[in-house]
Amino acid sequence: MNLPVNNSVPQVCKRLRTKQAFMHSATEPAWQEGKSTTAAYWCLRTMSPAGPDEAFVHPRDCKAGRGCYENVE
């Protein structure tokens, strides 16, 4: 049985990181979707859990419209 694959990944800031960013699994959601309840996120610009704007980083927050957001190009 072939399940449909959702290849659309939410666009998050290219400076957002988590340990999950380095794993890949066809059965788990992409880390950018922010579905983990235990993931710890950090910003590569500040190397802390807060971005340059001093707000916490998370895939649901680190998107276009946030002042420090950087698009993946």
Predicted model as a PDB file, atoms N, CA, C, CB and O in Angstrom, pLDDT in the B-factor column:
MODEL        1                                                                  
ATOM      1  N   MET A   1       0.843  -1.184   0.000  1.00 51.00           N  
ATOM      2  CA  MET A   1       0.000   0.000   0.000  1.00 51.00           C  
ATOM      3  C   MET A   1       0.886   1.244   0.000  1.00 51.00           C  
ATOM      4  CB  MET A   1      -0.958   0.000   1.223  1.00 51.00           C  
ATOM      5  O   MET A   1       1.737   1.401   0.876  1.00 51.00           O  
ATOM      6  N   ASN A   2       0.693   2.115  -0.964  1.00 54.00           N  
ATOM      7  CA  ASN A   2       1.452   3.351  -1.045  1.00 54.00           C  
ATOM      8  C   ASN A   2       0.633   4.486  -0.471  1.00 54.00           C  
ATOM      9  CB  ASN A   2       1.859   3.655  -2.494  1.00 54.00           C  
ATOM     10  O   ASN A   2      -0.491   4.745  -0.901  1.00 54.00           O  
ATOM     11  N   LEU A   3       1.213   5.157   0.505  1.00 48.00           N  
ATOM     12  CA  LEU A   3       0.562   6.315   1.111  1.00 48.00           C  
ATOM     13  C   LEU A   3       1.024   7.572   0.394  1.00 48.00           C  
ATOM     14  CB  LEU A   3       0.870   6.403   2.632  1.00 48.00           C  
ATOM     15  O   LEU A   3       2.172   7.637  -0.044  1.00 48.00           O  
ATOM     16  N   PRO A   4       0.160   8.573   0.262  1.00 49.00           N  
ATOM     17  CA  PRO A   4       0.583   9.821  -0.374  1.00 49.00           C  
ATOM     18  C   PRO A   4       1.662  10.494   0.468  1.00 49.00           C  
ATOM     19  CB  PRO A   4      -0.622  10.773  -0.571  1.00 49.00           C  
ATOM     20  O   PRO A   4       1.620  10.469   1.698  1.00 49.00           O  
ATOM     21  N   VAL A   5       2.607  11.083  -0.207  1.00 49.00           N  
ATOM     22  CA  VAL A   5       3.705  11.771   0.466  1.00 49.00           C  
ATOM     23  C   VAL A   5       3.469  13.260   0.353  1.00 49.00           C  
ATOM     24  CB  VAL A   5       5.085  11.378  -0.137  1.00 49.00           C  
ATOM     25  O   VAL A   5       3.221  13.782  -0.734  1.00 49.00           O  
ATOM     26  N   ASN A   6       3.550  13.943   1.489  1.00 51.00           N  
ATOM     27  CA  ASN A   6       3.408  15.395   1.506  1.00 51.00           C  
ATOM     28  C   ASN A   6       4.804  15.994   1.472  1.00 51.00           C  
ATOM     29  CB  ASN A   6       2.608  15.885   2.763  1.00 51.00           C  
ATOM     30  O   ASN A   6       5.507  15.992   2.481  1.00 51.00           O  
ATOM     31  N   ASN A   7       5.208  16.508   0.314  1.00 55.00           N  
ATOM     32  CA  ASN A   7       6.544  17.070   0.164  1.00 55.00           C  
ATOM     33  C   ASN A   7       6.608  18.546   0.509  1.00 55.00           C  
ATOM     34  CB  ASN A   7       7.027  16.865  -1.237  1.00 55.00           C  
ATOM     35  O   ASN A   7       7.687  19.137   0.465  1.00 55.00           O  
ATOM     36  N   SER A   8       5.477  19.160   0.854  1.00 59.00           N  
ATOM     37  CA  SER A   8       5.507  20.572   1.195  1.00 59.00           C  
ATOM     38  C   SER A   8       5.965  20.731   2.639  1.00 59.00           C  
ATOM     39  CB  SER A   8       4.121  21.223   0.981  1.00 59.00           C  
ATOM     40  O   SER A   8       5.320  20.247   3.570  1.00 59.00           O  
ATOM     41  N   VAL A   9       7.064  21.403   2.800  1.00 61.00           N  
ATOM     42  CA  VAL A   9       7.633  21.644   4.128  1.00 61.00           C  
ATOM     43  C   VAL A   9       7.448  23.120   4.436  1.00 61.00           C  
ATOM     44  CB  VAL A   9       9.154  21.227   4.201  1.00 61.00           C  
ATOM     45  O   VAL A   9       7.790  23.966   3.610  1.00 61.00           O  
ATOM     46  N   PRO A  10       6.919  23.445   5.597  1.00 67.00           N  
ATOM     47  CA  PRO A  10       6.750  24.860   5.940  1.00 67.00           C  
ATOM     48  C   PRO A  10       8.069  25.611   5.851  1.00 67.00           C  
ATOM     49  CB  PRO A  10       6.165  25.002   7.345  1.00 67.00           C  
ATOM     50  O   PRO A  10       9.115  25.076   6.218  1.00 67.00           O  
ATOM     51  N   GLN A  11       8.026  26.836   5.371  1.00 87.00           N  
ATOM     52  CA  GLN A  11       9.235  27.648   5.270  1.00 87.00           C  
ATOM     53  C   GLN A  11       9.540  28.283   6.615  1.00 87.00           C  
ATOM     54  CB  GLN A  11       9.083  28.733   4.182  1.00 87.00           C  
ATOM     55  O   GLN A  11       8.847  29.200   7.056  1.00 87.00           O  
ATOM     56  N   VAL A  12      10.570  27.790   7.251  1.00 90.00           N  
ATOM     57  CA  VAL A  12      11.017  28.363   8.516  1.00 90.00           C  
ATOM     58  C   VAL A  12      12.341  29.079   8.268  1.00 90.00           C  
ATOM     59  CB  VAL A  12      11.166  27.262   9.624  1.00 90.00           C  
ATOM     60  O   VAL A  12      12.979  28.887   7.233  1.00 90.00           O  
ATOM     61  N   CYS A  13      12.737  29.889   9.210  1.00 93.00           N  
ATOM     62  CA  CYS A  13      13.991  30.629   9.103  1.00 93.00           C  
ATOM     63  C   CYS A  13      15.159  29.666   8.904  1.00 93.00           C  
ATOM     64  CB  CYS A  13      14.217  31.498  10.358  1.00 93.00           C  
ATOM     65  O   CYS A  13      15.223  28.617   9.546  1.00 93.00           O  
ATOM     66  N   LYS A  14      16.072  30.024   8.021  1.00 92.00           N  
ATOM     67  CA  LYS A  14      17.203  29.140   7.756  1.00 92.00           C  
ATOM     68  C   LYS A  14      18.173  29.075   8.935  1.00 92.00           C  
ATOM     69  CB  LYS A  14      17.937  29.600   6.512  1.00 92.00           C  
ATOM     70  O   LYS A  14      19.079  28.242   8.938  1.00 92.00           O  
ATOM     71  N   ARG A  15      18.000  29.923   9.915  1.00 93.00           N  
ATOM     72  CA  ARG A  15      18.870  29.914  11.100  1.00 93.00           C  
ATOM     73  C   ARG A  15      18.302  29.084  12.254  1.00 93.00           C  
ATOM     74  CB  ARG A  15      19.103  31.336  11.572  1.00 93.00           C  
ATOM     75  O   ARG A  15      18.952  28.957  13.292  1.00 93.00           O  
ATOM     76  N   LEU A  16      17.109  28.519  12.092  1.00 93.00           N  
ATOM     77  CA  LEU A  16      16.483  27.704  13.135  1.00 93.00           C  
ATOM     78  C   LEU A  16      17.059  26.296  13.106  1.00 93.00           C  
ATOM     79  CB  LEU A  16      14.948  27.662  12.955  1.00 93.00           C  
ATOM     80  O   LEU A  16      17.193  25.710  12.032  1.00 93.00           O  
ATOM     81  N   ARG A  17      17.400  25.746  14.255  1.00 90.00           N  
ATOM     82  CA  ARG A  17      17.954  24.398  14.345  1.00 90.00           C  
ATOM     83  C   ARG A  17      17.378  23.623  15.528  1.00 90.00           C  
ATOM     84  CB  ARG A  17      19.470  24.463  14.459  1.00 90.00           C  
ATOM     85  O   ARG A  17      16.886  24.195  16.501  1.00 90.00           O  
ATOM     86  N   THR A  18      17.460  22.314  15.406  1.00 88.00           N  
ATOM     87  CA  THR A  18      17.121  21.366  16.453  1.00 88.00           C  
ATOM     88  C   THR A  18      17.877  20.082  16.158  1.00 88.00           C  
ATOM     89  CB  THR A  18      15.575  21.118  16.535  1.00 88.00           C  
ATOM     90  O   THR A  18      18.292  19.867  15.019  1.00 88.00           O  
ATOM     91  N   LYS A  19      18.065  19.237  17.138  1.00 81.00           N  
ATOM     92  CA  LYS A  19      18.732  17.955  16.886  1.00 81.00           C  
ATOM     93  C   LYS A  19      17.967  17.145  15.851  1.00 81.00           C  
ATOM     94  CB  LYS A  19      18.869  17.150  18.188  1.00 81.00           C  
ATOM     95  O   LYS A  19      18.568  16.383  15.094  1.00 81.00           O  
ATOM     96  N   GLN A  20      16.667  17.299  15.810  1.00 74.00           N  
ATOM     97  CA  GLN A  20      15.861  16.555  14.850  1.00 74.00           C  
ATOM     98  C   GLN A  20      16.163  16.953  13.409  1.00 74.00           C  
ATOM     99  CB  GLN A  20      14.392  16.764  15.140  1.00 74.00           C  
ATOM    100  O   GLN A  20      15.832  16.211  12.484  1.00 74.00           O  
ATOM    101  N   ALA A  21      16.779  18.097  13.208  1.00 69.00           N  
ATOM    102  CA  ALA A  21      17.087  18.548  11.854  1.00 69.00           C  
ATOM    103  C   ALA A  21      18.077  17.609  11.177  1.00 69.00           C  
ATOM    104  CB  ALA A  21      17.646  19.971  11.879  1.00 69.00           C  
ATOM    105  O   ALA A  21      18.218  17.644   9.954  1.00 69.00           O  
ATOM    106  N   PHE A  22      18.754  16.786  11.934  1.00 67.00           N  
ATOM    107  CA  PHE A  22      19.781  15.920  11.383  1.00 67.00           C  
ATOM    108  C   PHE A  22      19.314  14.485  11.211  1.00 67.00           C  
ATOM    109  CB  PHE A  22      20.992  15.950  12.257  1.00 67.00           C  
ATOM    110  O   PHE A  22      20.100  13.615  10.837  1.00 67.00           O  
ATOM    111  N   MET A  23      18.040  14.232  11.481  1.00 65.00           N  
ATOM    112  CA  MET A  23      17.512  12.887  11.254  1.00 65.00           C  
ATOM    113  C   MET A  23      16.545  12.932  10.085  1.00 65.00           C  
ATOM    114  CB  MET A  23      16.814  12.330  12.528  1.00 65.00           C  
ATOM    115  O   MET A  23      15.970  13.977   9.780  1.00 65.00           O  
ATOM    116  N   HIS A  24      16.374  11.799   9.440  1.00 64.00           N  
ATOM    117  CA  HIS A  24      15.417  11.736   8.343  1.00 64.00           C  
ATOM    118  C   HIS A  24      14.662  10.424   8.465  1.00 64.00           C  
ATOM    119  CB  HIS A  24      16.126  11.859   6.950  1.00 64.00           C  
ATOM    120  O   HIS A  24      15.264   9.360   8.607  1.00 64.00           O  
ATOM    121  N   SER A  25      13.377  10.505   8.410  1.00 68.00           N  
ATOM    122  CA  SER A  25      12.547   9.313   8.477  1.00 68.00           C  
ATOM    123  C   SER A  25      11.337   9.523   7.592  1.00 68.00           C  
ATOM    124  CB  SER A  25      12.124   8.998   9.935  1.00 68.00           C  
ATOM    125  O   SER A  25      10.688  10.567   7.647  1.00 68.00           O  
ATOM    126  N   ALA A  26      11.039   8.537   6.787  1.00 71.00           N  
ATOM    127  CA  ALA A  26       9.891   8.638   5.893  1.00 71.00           C  
ATOM    128  C   ALA A  26       8.576   8.577   6.649  1.00 71.00           C  
ATOM    129  CB  ALA A  26       9.938   7.537   4.857  1.00 71.00           C  
ATOM    130  O   ALA A  26       7.541   8.993   6.127  1.00 71.00           O  
ATOM    131  N   THR A  27       8.602   8.062   7.878  1.00 71.00           N  
ATOM    132  CA  THR A  27       7.359   7.910   8.632  1.00 71.00           C  
ATOM    133  C   THR A  27       7.123   9.028   9.642  1.00 71.00           C  
ATOM    134  CB  THR A  27       7.362   6.590   9.345  1.00 71.00           C  
ATOM    135  O   THR A  27       6.015   9.160  10.163  1.00 71.00           O  
ATOM    136  N   GLU A  28       8.130   9.824   9.924  1.00 67.00           N  
ATOM    137  CA  GLU A  28       8.003  10.915  10.888  1.00 67.00           C  
ATOM    138  C   GLU A  28       7.815  12.243  10.160  1.00 67.00           C  
ATOM    139  CB  GLU A  28       9.241  10.975  11.809  1.00 67.00           C  
ATOM    140  O   GLU A  28       8.333  12.416   9.057  1.00 67.00           O  
ATOM    141  N   PRO A  29       7.086  13.176  10.756  1.00 67.00           N  
ATOM    142  CA  PRO A  29       6.934  14.485  10.105  1.00 67.00           C  
ATOM    143  C   PRO A  29       8.263  15.232  10.057  1.00 67.00           C  
ATOM    144  CB  PRO A  29       5.883  15.332  10.839  1.00 67.00           C  
ATOM    145  O   PRO A  29       9.146  15.003  10.883  1.00 67.00           O  
ATOM    146  N   ALA A  30       8.392  16.115   9.095  1.00 71.00           N  
ATOM    147  CA  ALA A  30       9.598  16.929   8.983  1.00 71.00           C  
ATOM    148  C   ALA A  30       9.759  17.772  10.251  1.00 71.00           C  
ATOM    149  CB  ALA A  30       9.540  17.838   7.717  1.00 71.00           C  
ATOM    150  O   ALA A  30       8.768  18.225  10.824  1.00 71.00           O  
ATOM    151  N   TRP A  31      10.978  17.979  10.680  1.00 66.00           N  
ATOM    152  CA  TRP A  31      11.205  18.720  11.923  1.00 66.00           C  
ATOM    153  C   TRP A  31      10.654  20.138  11.847  1.00 66.00           C  
ATOM    154  CB  TRP A  31      12.691  18.762  12.245  1.00 66.00           C  
ATOM    155  O   TRP A  31      10.266  20.700  12.872  1.00 66.00           O  
ATOM    156  N   GLN A  32      10.613  20.726  10.659  1.00 71.00           N  
ATOM    157  CA  GLN A  32      10.135  22.096  10.508  1.00 71.00           C  
ATOM    158  C   GLN A  32       8.660  22.246  10.871  1.00 71.00           C  
ATOM    159  CB  GLN A  32      10.358  22.561   9.091  1.00 71.00           C  
ATOM    160  O   GLN A  32       8.190  23.359  11.108  1.00 71.00           O  
ATOM    161  N   GLU A  33       7.932  21.141  10.914  1.00 72.00           N  
ATOM    162  CA  GLU A  33       6.518  21.217  11.230  1.00 72.00           C  
ATOM    163  C   GLU A  33       6.271  21.461  12.714  1.00 72.00           C  
ATOM    164  CB  GLU A  33       5.828  19.950  10.798  1.00 72.00           C  
ATOM    165  O   GLU A  33       5.158  21.812  13.105  1.00 72.00           O  
ATOM    166  N   GLY A  34       7.293  21.281  13.541  1.00 69.00           N  
ATOM    167  CA  GLY A  34       7.173  21.589  14.964  1.00 69.00           C  
ATOM    168  C   GLY A  34       6.247  20.671  15.725  1.00 69.00           C  
ATOM    169  O   GLY A  34       5.615  21.100  16.691  1.00 69.00           O  
ATOM    170  N   LYS A  35       6.146  19.405  15.311  1.00 74.00           N  
ATOM    171  CA  LYS A  35       5.215  18.489  15.965  1.00 74.00           C  
ATOM    172  C   LYS A  35       5.807  17.778  17.169  1.00 74.00           C  
ATOM    173  CB  LYS A  35       4.737  17.474  14.982  1.00 74.00           C  
ATOM    174  O   LYS A  35       5.082  17.079  17.877  1.00 74.00           O  
ATOM    175  N   SER A  36       7.080  17.930  17.422  1.00 75.00           N  
ATOM    176  CA  SER A  36       7.692  17.283  18.576  1.00 75.00           C  
ATOM    177  C   SER A  36       7.377  18.069  19.840  1.00 75.00           C  
ATOM    178  CB  SER A  36       9.215  17.154  18.386  1.00 75.00           C  
ATOM    179  O   SER A  36       7.438  19.298  19.853  1.00 75.00           O  
ATOM    180  N   THR A  37       7.043  17.348  20.893  1.00 78.00           N  
ATOM    181  CA  THR A  37       6.777  18.015  22.167  1.00 78.00           C  
ATOM    182  C   THR A  37       8.033  18.090  23.025  1.00 78.00           C  
ATOM    183  CB  THR A  37       5.669  17.289  22.925  1.00 78.00           C  
ATOM    184  O   THR A  37       8.021  18.726  24.079  1.00 78.00           O  
ATOM    185  N   THR A  38       9.117  17.449  22.590  1.00 82.00           N  
ATOM    186  CA  THR A  38      10.339  17.429  23.394  1.00 82.00           C  
ATOM    187  C   THR A  38      11.532  18.078  22.715  1.00 82.00           C  
ATOM    188  CB  THR A  38      10.684  16.023  23.742  1.00 82.00           C  
ATOM    189  O   THR A  38      12.610  18.138  23.306  1.00 82.00           O  
ATOM    190  N   ALA A  39      11.371  18.562  21.499  1.00 85.00           N  
ATOM    191  CA  ALA A  39      12.504  19.150  20.776  1.00 85.00           C  
ATOM    192  C   ALA A  39      12.944  20.457  21.412  1.00 85.00           C  
ATOM    193  CB  ALA A  39      12.139  19.383  19.308  1.00 85.00           C  
ATOM    194  O   ALA A  39      12.129  21.245  21.892  1.00 85.00           O  
ATOM    195  N   ALA A  40      14.244  20.666  21.404  1.00 90.00           N  
ATOM    196  CA  ALA A  40      14.812  21.935  21.848  1.00 90.00           C  
ATOM    197  C   ALA A  40      15.310  22.659  20.605  1.00 90.00           C  
ATOM    198  CB  ALA A  40      15.972  21.723  22.901  1.00 90.00           C  
ATOM    199  O   ALA A  40      16.088  22.098  19.833  1.00 90.00           O  
ATOM    200  N   TYR A  41      14.877  23.885  20.406  1.00 92.00           N  
ATOM    201  CA  TYR A  41      15.241  24.667  19.232  1.00 92.00           C  
ATOM    202  C   TYR A  41      16.222  25.762  19.627  1.00 92.00           C  
ATOM    203  CB  TYR A  41      13.989  25.274  18.565  1.00 92.00           C  
ATOM    204  O   TYR A  41      16.195  26.255  20.755  1.00 92.00           O  
ATOM    205  N   TRP A  42      17.095  26.140  18.685  1.00 95.00           N  
ATOM    206  CA  TRP A  42      17.996  27.266  18.911  1.00 95.00           C  
ATOM    207  C   TRP A  42      18.208  28.021  17.608  1.00 95.00           C  
ATOM    208  CB  TRP A  42      19.347  26.785  19.486  1.00 95.00           C  
ATOM    209  O   TRP A  42      17.953  27.513  16.516  1.00 95.00           O  
ATOM    210  N   CYS A  43      18.676  29.232  17.762  1.00 97.00           N  
ATOM    211  CA  CYS A  43      18.941  30.118  16.630  1.00 97.00           C  
ATOM    212  C   CYS A  43      20.448  30.121  16.362  1.00 97.00           C  
ATOM    213  CB  CYS A  43      18.413  31.574  16.911  1.00 97.00           C  
ATOM    214  O   CYS A  43      21.247  30.286  17.285  1.00 97.00           O  
ATOM    215  N   LEU A  44      20.829  29.938  15.106  1.00 95.00           N  
ATOM    216  CA  LEU A  44      22.255  29.951  14.768  1.00 95.00           C  
ATOM    217  C   LEU A  44      22.866  31.345  14.873  1.00 95.00           C  
ATOM    218  CB  LEU A  44      22.458  29.412  13.365  1.00 95.00           C  
ATOM    219  O   LEU A  44      24.083  31.476  15.010  1.00 95.00           O  
ATOM    220  N   ARG A  45      22.050  32.371  14.812  1.00 97.00           N  
ATOM    221  CA  ARG A  45      22.592  33.736  14.944  1.00 97.00           C  
ATOM    222  C   ARG A  45      22.960  34.046  16.381  1.00 97.00           C  
ATOM    223  CB  ARG A  45      21.581  34.768  14.437  1.00 97.00           C  
ATOM    224  O   ARG A  45      23.953  34.729  16.634  1.00 97.00           O  
ATOM    225  N   THR A  46      22.174  33.554  17.323  1.00 98.00           N  
ATOM    226  CA  THR A  46      22.429  33.862  18.727  1.00 98.00           C  
ATOM    227  C   THR A  46      22.993  32.673  19.495  1.00 98.00           C  
ATOM    228  CB  THR A  46      21.157  34.332  19.387  1.00 98.00           C  
ATOM    229  O   THR A  46      23.515  32.830  20.599  1.00 98.00           O  
ATOM    230  N   MET A  47      22.885  31.474  18.904  1.00 97.00           N  
ATOM    231  CA  MET A  47      23.288  30.226  19.557  1.00 97.00           C  
ATOM    232  C   MET A  47      22.588  30.059  20.902  1.00 97.00           C  
ATOM    233  CB  MET A  47      24.810  30.189  19.749  1.00 97.00           C  
ATOM    234  O   MET A  47      23.179  29.591  21.875  1.00 97.00           O  
ATOM    235  N   SER A  48      21.319  30.451  20.933  1.00 97.00           N  
ATOM    236  CA  SER A  48      20.510  30.335  22.141  1.00 97.00           C  
ATOM    237  C   SER A  48      19.063  30.034  21.754  1.00 97.00           C  
ATOM    238  CB  SER A  48      20.595  31.632  22.992  1.00 97.00           C  
ATOM    239  O   SER A  48      18.725  30.062  20.570  1.00 97.00           O  
ATOM    240  N   PRO A  49      18.214  29.749  22.726  1.00 97.00           N  
ATOM    241  CA  PRO A  49      16.809  29.475  22.422  1.00 97.00           C  
ATOM    242  C   PRO A  49      16.001  30.734  22.110  1.00 97.00           C  
ATOM    243  CB  PRO A  49      16.175  28.751  23.577  1.00 97.00           C  
ATOM    244  O   PRO A  49      14.789  30.659  21.908  1.00 97.00           O  
ATOM    245  N   ALA A  50      16.652  31.864  22.072  1.00 98.00           N  
ATOM    246  CA  ALA A  50      15.983  33.118  21.699  1.00 98.00           C  
ATOM    247  C   ALA A  50      16.653  33.676  20.457  1.00 98.00           C  
ATOM    248  CB  ALA A  50      16.027  34.158  22.865  1.00 98.00           C  
ATOM    249  O   ALA A  50      17.863  33.532  20.279  1.00 98.00           O  
ATOM    250  N   GLY A  51      15.874  34.307  19.607  1.00 98.00           N  
ATOM    251  CA  GLY A  51      16.414  34.920  18.405  1.00 98.00           C  
ATOM    252  C   GLY A  51      16.983  36.300  18.686  1.00 98.00           C  
ATOM    253  O   GLY A  51      16.970  36.746  19.833  1.00 98.00           O  
ATOM    254  N   PRO A  52      17.480  36.982  17.668  1.00 97.00           N  
ATOM    255  CA  PRO A  52      18.024  38.328  17.837  1.00 97.00           C  
ATOM    256  C   PRO A  52      17.002  39.315  18.390  1.00 97.00           C  
ATOM    257  CB  PRO A  52      18.548  38.834  16.519  1.00 97.00           C  
ATOM    258  O   PRO A  52      17.369  40.342  18.962  1.00 97.00           O  
ATOM    259  N   ASP A  53      15.716  38.999  18.219  1.00 97.00           N  
ATOM    260  CA  ASP A  53      14.664  39.875  18.748  1.00 97.00           C  
ATOM    261  C   ASP A  53      14.286  39.521  20.180  1.00 97.00           C  
ATOM    262  CB  ASP A  53      13.431  39.803  17.865  1.00 97.00           C  
ATOM    263  O   ASP A  53      13.329  40.066  20.731  1.00 97.00           O  
ATOM    264  N   GLU A  54      15.044  38.604  20.779  1.00 97.00           N  
ATOM    265  CA  GLU A  54      14.878  38.168  22.175  1.00 97.00           C  
ATOM    266  C   GLU A  54      13.602  37.367  22.428  1.00 97.00           C  
ATOM    267  CB  GLU A  54      14.887  39.366  23.080  1.00 97.00           C  
ATOM    268  O   GLU A  54      13.238  37.139  23.582  1.00 97.00           O  
ATOM    269  N   ALA A  55      12.920  36.939  21.369  1.00 98.00           N  
ATOM    270  CA  ALA A  55      11.750  36.066  21.492  1.00 98.00           C  
ATOM    271  C   ALA A  55      12.208  34.622  21.281  1.00 98.00           C  
ATOM    272  CB  ALA A  55      10.625  36.462  20.458  1.00 98.00           C  
ATOM    273  O   ALA A  55      13.155  34.367  20.536  1.00 98.00           O  
ATOM    274  N   PHE A  56      11.526  33.673  21.947  1.00 97.00           N  
ATOM    275  CA  PHE A  56      11.873  32.269  21.796  1.00 97.00           C  
ATOM    276  C   PHE A  56      11.727  31.824  20.354  1.00 97.00           C  
ATOM    277  CB  PHE A  56      11.010  31.408  22.699  1.00 97.00           C  
ATOM    278  O   PHE A  56      10.896  32.345  19.612  1.00 97.00           O  
ATOM    279  N   VAL A  57      12.552  30.845  19.961  1.00 95.00           N  
ATOM    280  CA  VAL A  57      12.502  30.301  18.609  1.00 95.00           C  
ATOM    281  C   VAL A  57      11.725  28.992  18.591  1.00 95.00           C  
ATOM    282  CB  VAL A  57      13.920  30.087  18.059  1.00 95.00           C  
ATOM    283  O   VAL A  57      11.821  28.187  19.517  1.00 95.00           O  
ATOM    284  N   HIS A  58      10.962  28.793  17.538  1.00 92.00           N  
ATOM    285  CA  HIS A  58      10.165  27.584  17.338  1.00 92.00           C  
ATOM    286  C   HIS A  58       9.679  27.625  15.887  1.00 92.00           C  
ATOM    287  CB  HIS A  58       8.948  27.492  18.371  1.00 92.00           C  
ATOM    288  O   HIS A  58       9.466  28.712  15.348  1.00 92.00           O  
ATOM    289  N   PRO A  59       9.499  26.468  15.243  1.00 90.00           N  
ATOM    290  CA  PRO A  59       9.044  26.477  13.851  1.00 90.00           C  
ATOM    291  C   PRO A  59       7.750  27.249  13.626  1.00 90.00           C  
ATOM    292  CB  PRO A  59       8.861  25.075  13.380  1.00 90.00           C  
ATOM    293  O   PRO A  59       7.560  27.819  12.552  1.00 90.00           O  
ATOM    294  N   ARG A  60       6.864  27.280  14.605  1.00 90.00           N  
ATOM    295  CA  ARG A  60       5.602  28.013  14.404  1.00 90.00           C  
ATOM    296  C   ARG A  60       5.808  29.527  14.482  1.00 90.00           C  
ATOM    297  CB  ARG A  60       4.563  27.579  15.449  1.00 90.00           C  
ATOM    298  O   ARG A  60       4.950  30.292  14.044  1.00 90.00           O  
ATOM    299  N   ASP A  61       6.938  29.958  15.037  1.00 94.00           N  
ATOM    300  CA  ASP A  61       7.203  31.389  15.200  1.00 94.00           C  
ATOM    301  C   ASP A  61       8.262  31.933  14.238  1.00 94.00           C  
ATOM    302  CB  ASP A  61       7.634  31.658  16.612  1.00 94.00           C  
ATOM    303  O   ASP A  61       8.219  33.111  13.884  1.00 94.00           O  
ATOM    304  N   CYS A  62       9.193  31.110  13.818  1.00 94.00           N  
ATOM    305  CA  CYS A  62      10.318  31.555  12.994  1.00 94.00           C  
ATOM    306  C   CYS A  62       9.962  31.464  11.513  1.00 94.00           C  
ATOM    307  CB  CYS A  62      11.578  30.715  13.293  1.00 94.00           C  
ATOM    308  O   CYS A  62      10.495  30.635  10.775  1.00 94.00           O  
ATOM    309  N   LYS A  63       9.061  32.328  11.106  1.00 93.00           N  
ATOM    310  CA  LYS A  63       8.547  32.356   9.736  1.00 93.00           C  
ATOM    311  C   LYS A  63       8.577  33.781   9.201  1.00 93.00           C  
ATOM    312  CB  LYS A  63       7.110  31.785   9.673  1.00 93.00           C  
ATOM    313  O   LYS A  63       8.851  34.737   9.927  1.00 93.00           O  
ATOM    314  N   ALA A  64       8.290  33.891   7.917  1.00 94.00           N  
ATOM    315  CA  ALA A  64       8.229  35.211   7.286  1.00 94.00           C  
ATOM    316  C   ALA A  64       7.329  36.124   8.100  1.00 94.00           C  
ATOM    317  CB  ALA A  64       7.720  35.108   5.827  1.00 94.00           C  
ATOM    318  O   ALA A  64       6.265  35.706   8.558  1.00 94.00           O  
ATOM    319  N   GLY A  65       7.742  37.340   8.276  1.00 95.00           N  
ATOM    320  CA  GLY A  65       6.987  38.301   9.066  1.00 95.00           C  
ATOM    321  C   GLY A  65       7.703  38.633  10.374  1.00 95.00           C  
ATOM    322  O   GLY A  65       7.521  39.715  10.932  1.00 95.00           O  
ATOM    323  N   ARG A  66       8.512  37.700  10.853  1.00 96.00           N  
ATOM    324  CA  ARG A  66       9.309  37.978  12.042  1.00 96.00           C  
ATOM    325  C   ARG A  66      10.521  38.791  11.591  1.00 96.00           C  
ATOM    326  CB  ARG A  66       9.744  36.647  12.781  1.00 96.00           C  
ATOM    327  O   ARG A  66      11.127  38.480  10.566  1.00 96.00           O  
ATOM    328  N   GLY A  67      10.871  39.808  12.334  1.00 97.00           N  
ATOM    329  CA  GLY A  67      11.913  40.748  11.923  1.00 97.00           C  
ATOM    330  C   GLY A  67      13.261  40.142  11.621  1.00 97.00           C  
ATOM    331  O   GLY A  67      13.988  40.658  10.773  1.00 97.00           O  
ATOM    332  N   CYS A  68      13.617  39.058  12.290  1.00 97.00           N  
ATOM    333  CA  CYS A  68      14.938  38.446  12.103  1.00 97.00           C  
ATOM    334  C   CYS A  68      14.903  37.262  11.137  1.00 97.00           C  
ATOM    335  CB  CYS A  68      15.493  37.993  13.442  1.00 97.00           C  
ATOM    336  O   CYS A  68      15.925  36.605  10.941  1.00 97.00           O  
ATOM    337  N   TYR A  69      13.763  36.982  10.540  1.00 96.00           N  
ATOM    338  CA  TYR A  69      13.600  35.843   9.632  1.00 96.00           C  
ATOM    339  C   TYR A  69      14.517  35.949   8.429  1.00 96.00           C  
ATOM    340  CB  TYR A  69      12.158  35.739   9.168  1.00 96.00           C  
ATOM    341  O   TYR A  69      14.651  37.011   7.822  1.00 96.00           O  
ATOM    342  N   GLU A  70      15.154  34.817   8.089  1.00 95.00           N  
ATOM    343  CA  GLU A  70      15.981  34.739   6.882  1.00 95.00           C  
ATOM    344  C   GLU A  70      15.449  33.591   6.035  1.00 95.00           C  
ATOM    345  CB  GLU A  70      17.507  34.533   7.231  1.00 95.00           C  
ATOM    346  O   GLU A  70      15.346  32.459   6.507  1.00 95.00           O  
ATOM    347  N   ASN A  71      15.113  33.886   4.787  1.00 92.00           N  
ATOM    348  CA  ASN A  71      14.554  32.899   3.878  1.00 92.00           C  
ATOM    349  C   ASN A  71      15.642  31.929   3.403  1.00 92.00           C  
ATOM    350  CB  ASN A  71      13.888  33.594   2.676  1.00 92.00           C  
ATOM    351  O   ASN A  71      16.792  32.322   3.208  1.00 92.00           O  
ATOM    352  N   VAL A  72      15.269  30.675   3.221  1.00 83.00           N  
ATOM    353  CA  VAL A  72      16.174  29.683   2.656  1.00 83.00           C  
ATOM    354  C   VAL A  72      16.212  29.916   1.150  1.00 83.00           C  
ATOM    355  CB  VAL A  72      15.721  28.213   3.004  1.00 83.00           C  
ATOM    356  O   VAL A  72      15.186  29.808   0.478  1.00 83.00           O  
ATOM    357  N   GLU A  73      17.359  30.228   0.633  1.00 74.00           N  
ATOM    358  CA  GLU A  73      17.466  30.506  -0.822  1.00 74.00           C  
ATOM    359  C   GLU A  73      18.432  29.584  -1.473  1.00 74.00           C  
ATOM    360  CB  GLU A  73      17.893  31.940  -1.081  1.00 74.00           C  
ATOM    361  O   GLU A  73      18.648  29.669  -2.681  1.00 74.00           O  
TER     362      GLU A  73                                                      
ENDMDL                                                                          
END                                                                             
